[in-house]
Amino acid sequence: MWSRPRKVPRQTLTLERIVAEAVALLDEEGVTRLTMRRLAERLGTGSTTLYWHVTTKEDVLDLALDEVFAEAPLPAARPGEPWHEPVRALMEGWRSALLRHPWSATVLDRPLLGPNALTRTEFLFQTLIAAGFAAPGAAAHSLAGFVTGSVISQVTWQRRAGEEVDVFLRERAGGWPALAAHGLAPDWDATFAEGLGYLLAGMDQARR
């Protein structure tokens, strides 16, 4: 999608309108309900006009996911601020944006090459390089993996498991006492913040 030249609008249909409507459809009904025909109907146009801008459903998903990344604000630069503070802010914003659109957790298995995702990844790399990470790739991928894994786990858990798992474990505490005591259904926000803190602290120690 990102390597092809962008076409001029046909009639009143623009790529921005297509993306906005696709995100709305995905928010309301999920990935399985997204089809090119259904999207064209919501836009009040024919499939031929839609295909002028996008070729496949995968194109639409690439565009919609990148639009979600646009919701993650880029942290403002503050002189003298520890390197991990803007990184933490970026990761928290990234997670929040993805959680506002739970369908996004099911399509994170694609290369994130849209301009919004790349702008945020560039910010992350530059911040890590400035902090002294000569080869920032491993650090950046560790952070990205933590965020996406956390989002996928939370969305999947809330959709399929819920709190019943902890009830199941408490009833079987003799076999799994630690799990029964601490549970598998976490406070998602607190668990994410604590886990991100562990990761950043370990990175800081390794950097030194």
Salt bridges, closest charged atoms under 4 A:
GLU16 OE2 - ARG6 NH2 2.25
GLU21 OE2 - ARG42 NE 2.76
ASP27 OD1 - HIS101 ND1 2.72
GLU28 OE1 - ARG42 NH1 3.05
GLU29 OE1 - ARG33 NE 3.08
GLU29 OE2 - ARG38 NH2 2.79
GLU29 OE2 - ARG42 NH1 3.88
GLU41 OE2 - ARG37 NE 3.62
GLU58 OE1 - ARG110 NH2 2.96
ASP59 OD2 - ARG4 NH2 2.48
ASP62 OD1 - ARG110 NH1 2.94
GLU71 OE1 - ARG100 NE 3.04
GLU71 OE2 - HIS101 NE2 2.75
GLU81 OE2 - ARG78 NH1 3.81
GLU85 OE2 - HIS84 ND1 3.31
GLU92 OE2 - ARG88 NH1 3.85
GLU171 OE1 - ARG172 NH1 3.32
ASP189 OD1 - ARG95 NH2 2.95
ASP204 OD1 - ARG207 NH2 2.65
ASP204 OD2 - ARG208 NH2 2.91
